Amino acid sequence: MEHRLVYLLDVGQRRLQRWSQGRNAAGGVTSAQAGLLFFLGRNDGALISEAAAALDLGAPGMSGLADRTERAGLIERRPDDT
């Protein structure tokens, strides 16, 4: 039973990834961008390091994600005033 569950989860994950990539090619947001937007929806004004920790990304990955999301016009970066 558990081998079948693992198999079905794997198949579902691959199908979801293909669907998500197809949406992105059609002008939608990536799943990583959606994750960032969900996080920022509840944590407006969060530091980039906080978003990286929430999304389990390293600094280079988070920087690239923030750059792409900003270029897409989905977020706006502001300097930290502290």
Biotite code that builds the C-alpha atoms (Angstrom):
import biotite.structure as struc

atoms = struc.array([
    struc.Atom([0.000, 0.000, 0.000], chain_id="A", res_id=1, res_name="MET", atom_name="CA", element="C"),
    struc.Atom([2.669, 2.572, 0.948], chain_id="A", res_id=2, res_name="GLU", atom_name="CA", element="C"),
    struc.Atom([4.656, 1.934, -2.269], chain_id="A", res_id=3, res_name="HIS", atom_name="CA", element="C"),
    struc.Atom([1.552, 2.724, -4.296], chain_id="A", res_id=4, res_name="ARG", atom_name="CA", element="C"),
    struc.Atom([1.005, 5.933, -2.315], chain_id="A", res_id=5, res_name="LEU", atom_name="CA", element="C"),
    struc.Atom([4.582, 7.068, -2.964], chain_id="A", res_id=6, res_name="VAL", atom_name="CA", element="C"),
    struc.Atom([4.158, 6.253, -6.653], chain_id="A", res_id=7, res_name="TYR", atom_name="CA", element="C"),
    struc.Atom([0.880, 8.169, -6.898], chain_id="A", res_id=8, res_name="LEU", atom_name="CA", element="C"),
    struc.Atom([2.351, 11.175, -5.069], chain_id="A", res_id=9, res_name="LEU", atom_name="CA", element="C"),
    struc.Atom([5.298, 11.162, -7.483], chain_id="A", res_id=10, res_name="ASP", atom_name="CA", element="C"),
    struc.Atom([3.016, 10.996, -10.524], chain_id="A", res_id=11, res_name="VAL", atom_name="CA", element="C"),
    struc.Atom([0.843, 13.781, -9.127], chain_id="A", res_id=12, res_name="GLY", atom_name="CA", element="C"),
    struc.Atom([3.857, 15.976, -8.428], chain_id="A", res_id=13, res_name="GLN", atom_name="CA", element="C"),
    struc.Atom([5.158, 15.561, -11.991], chain_id="A", res_id=14, res_name="ARG", atom_name="CA", element="C"),
    struc.Atom([1.741, 16.352, -13.477], chain_id="A", res_id=15, res_name="ARG", atom_name="CA", element="C"),
    struc.Atom([1.382, 19.404, -11.271], chain_id="A", res_id=16, res_name="LEU", atom_name="CA", element="C"),
    struc.Atom([4.854, 20.597, -12.283], chain_id="A", res_id=17, res_name="GLN", atom_name="CA", element="C"),
    struc.Atom([4.053, 20.204, -16.001], chain_id="A", res_id=18, res_name="ARG", atom_name="CA", element="C"),
    struc.Atom([0.762, 22.056, -15.532], chain_id="A", res_id=19, res_name="TRP", atom_name="CA", element="C"),
    struc.Atom([2.501, 24.844, -13.638], chain_id="A", res_id=20, res_name="SER", atom_name="CA", element="C"),
    struc.Atom([5.205, 25.175, -16.293], chain_id="A", res_id=21, res_name="GLN", atom_name="CA", element="C"),
    struc.Atom([2.530, 25.346, -18.974], chain_id="A", res_id=22, res_name="GLY", atom_name="CA", element="C"),
    struc.Atom([0.785, 28.178, -17.140], chain_id="A", res_id=23, res_name="ARG", atom_name="CA", element="C"),
    struc.Atom([4.084, 30.012, -16.817], chain_id="A", res_id=24, res_name="ASN", atom_name="CA", element="C"),
    struc.Atom([4.731, 29.692, -20.557], chain_id="A", res_id=25, res_name="ALA", atom_name="CA", element="C"),
    struc.Atom([1.286, 31.211, -21.141], chain_id="A", res_id=26, res_name="ALA", atom_name="CA", element="C"),
    struc.Atom([2.124, 34.262, -19.038], chain_id="A", res_id=27, res_name="GLY", atom_name="CA", element="C"),
    struc.Atom([1.154, 33.010, -15.577], chain_id="A", res_id=28, res_name="GLY", atom_name="CA", element="C"),
    struc.Atom([3.260, 32.995, -12.444], chain_id="A", res_id=29, res_name="VAL", atom_name="CA", element="C"),
    struc.Atom([5.595, 30.160, -11.494], chain_id="A", res_id=30, res_name="THR", atom_name="CA", element="C"),
    struc.Atom([4.907, 28.048, -8.432], chain_id="A", res_id=31, res_name="SER", atom_name="CA", element="C"),
    struc.Atom([7.894, 29.686, -6.701], chain_id="A", res_id=32, res_name="ALA", atom_name="CA", element="C"),
    struc.Atom([6.484, 33.145, -7.460], chain_id="A", res_id=33, res_name="GLN", atom_name="CA", element="C"),
    struc.Atom([3.091, 32.034, -6.169], chain_id="A", res_id=34, res_name="ALA", atom_name="CA", element="C"),
    struc.Atom([4.736, 30.834, -2.955], chain_id="A", res_id=35, res_name="GLY", atom_name="CA", element="C"),
    struc.Atom([6.448, 34.203, -2.537], chain_id="A", res_id=36, res_name="LEU", atom_name="CA", element="C"),
    struc.Atom([3.199, 36.056, -3.181], chain_id="A", res_id=37, res_name="LEU", atom_name="CA", element="C"),
    struc.Atom([1.329, 33.899, -0.644], chain_id="A", res_id=38, res_name="PHE", atom_name="CA", element="C"),
    struc.Atom([4.037, 34.608, 1.932], chain_id="A", res_id=39, res_name="PHE", atom_name="CA", element="C"),
    struc.Atom([4.038, 38.341, 1.244], chain_id="A", res_id=40, res_name="LEU", atom_name="CA", element="C"),
    struc.Atom([0.248, 38.411, 1.338], chain_id="A", res_id=41, res_name="GLY", atom_name="CA", element="C"),
    struc.Atom([0.462, 37.551, 5.022], chain_id="A", res_id=42, res_name="ARG", atom_name="CA", element="C"),
    struc.Atom([3.781, 39.301, 5.719], chain_id="A", res_id=43, res_name="ASN", atom_name="CA", element="C"),
    struc.Atom([3.711, 42.596, 3.820], chain_id="A", res_id=44, res_name="ASP", atom_name="CA", element="C"),
    struc.Atom([7.032, 44.381, 4.072], chain_id="A", res_id=45, res_name="GLY", atom_name="CA", element="C"),
    struc.Atom([8.948, 41.243, 5.067], chain_id="A", res_id=46, res_name="ALA", atom_name="CA", element="C"),
    struc.Atom([12.701, 41.184, 4.680], chain_id="A", res_id=47, res_name="LEU", atom_name="CA", element="C"),
    struc.Atom([14.144, 39.132, 1.848], chain_id="A", res_id=48, res_name="ILE", atom_name="CA", element="C"),
    struc.Atom([15.859, 36.908, 4.428], chain_id="A", res_id=49, res_name="SER", atom_name="CA", element="C"),
    struc.Atom([12.485, 36.192, 6.075], chain_id="A", res_id=50, res_name="GLU", atom_name="CA", element="C"),
    struc.Atom([10.946, 35.250, 2.737], chain_id="A", res_id=51, res_name="ALA", atom_name="CA", element="C"),
    struc.Atom([13.939, 33.031, 1.946], chain_id="A", res_id=52, res_name="ALA", atom_name="CA", element="C"),
    struc.Atom([13.578, 31.212, 5.266], chain_id="A", res_id=53, res_name="ALA", atom_name="CA", element="C"),
    struc.Atom([9.836, 30.724, 4.756], chain_id="A", res_id=54, res_name="ALA", atom_name="CA", element="C"),
    struc.Atom([10.383, 29.339, 1.237], chain_id="A", res_id=55, res_name="LEU", atom_name="CA", element="C"),
    struc.Atom([13.437, 27.284, 2.247], chain_id="A", res_id=56, res_name="ASP", atom_name="CA", element="C"),
    struc.Atom([15.660, 29.057, -0.290], chain_id="A", res_id=57, res_name="LEU", atom_name="CA", element="C"),
    struc.Atom([19.280, 30.115, -0.050], chain_id="A", res_id=58, res_name="GLY", atom_name="CA", element="C"),
    struc.Atom([20.297, 33.719, -0.626], chain_id="A", res_id=59, res_name="ALA", atom_name="CA", element="C"),
    struc.Atom([21.183, 33.293, -4.341], chain_id="A", res_id=60, res_name="PRO", atom_name="CA", element="C"),
    struc.Atom([17.915, 31.470, -5.091], chain_id="A", res_id=61, res_name="GLY", atom_name="CA", element="C"),
    struc.Atom([15.845, 34.040, -3.224], chain_id="A", res_id=62, res_name="MET", atom_name="CA", element="C"),
    struc.Atom([17.620, 36.919, -4.931], chain_id="A", res_id=63, res_name="SER", atom_name="CA", element="C"),
    struc.Atom([16.906, 35.440, -8.354], chain_id="A", res_id=64, res_name="GLY", atom_name="CA", element="C"),
    struc.Atom([13.283, 34.736, -7.465], chain_id="A", res_id=65, res_name="LEU", atom_name="CA", element="C"),
    struc.Atom([12.806, 38.285, -6.176], chain_id="A", res_id=66, res_name="ALA", atom_name="CA", element="C"),
    struc.Atom([14.436, 39.708, -9.327], chain_id="A", res_id=67, res_name="ASP", atom_name="CA", element="C"),
    struc.Atom([12.176, 37.692, -11.649], chain_id="A", res_id=68, res_name="ARG", atom_name="CA", element="C"),
    struc.Atom([9.065, 38.469, -9.612], chain_id="A", res_id=69, res_name="THR", atom_name="CA", element="C"),
    struc.Atom([9.888, 42.183, -9.569], chain_id="A", res_id=70, res_name="GLU", atom_name="CA", element="C"),
    struc.Atom([10.530, 42.220, -13.346], chain_id="A", res_id=71, res_name="ARG", atom_name="CA", element="C"),
    struc.Atom([7.116, 40.591, -13.808], chain_id="A", res_id=72, res_name="ALA", atom_name="CA", element="C"),
    struc.Atom([5.606, 43.532, -11.917], chain_id="A", res_id=73, res_name="GLY", atom_name="CA", element="C"),
    struc.Atom([4.303, 41.340, -9.114], chain_id="A", res_id=74, res_name="LEU", atom_name="CA", element="C"),
    struc.Atom([6.317, 42.808, -6.232], chain_id="A", res_id=75, res_name="ILE", atom_name="CA", element="C"),
    struc.Atom([8.109, 46.016, -5.414], chain_id="A", res_id=76, res_name="GLU", atom_name="CA", element="C"),
    struc.Atom([11.360, 46.052, -3.497], chain_id="A", res_id=77, res_name="ARG", atom_name="CA", element="C"),
    struc.Atom([11.992, 48.787, -0.980], chain_id="A", res_id=78, res_name="ARG", atom_name="CA", element="C"),
    struc.Atom([15.072, 49.532, 1.103], chain_id="A", res_id=79, res_name="PRO", atom_name="CA", element="C"),
    struc.Atom([14.985, 48.478, 4.735], chain_id="A", res_id=80, res_name="ASP", atom_name="CA", element="C"),
    struc.Atom([14.593, 51.656, 6.793], chain_id="A", res_id=81, res_name="ASP", atom_name="CA", element="C"),
    struc.Atom([15.904, 50.196, 10.049], chain_id="A", res_id=82, res_name="THR", atom_name="CA", element="C"),
])
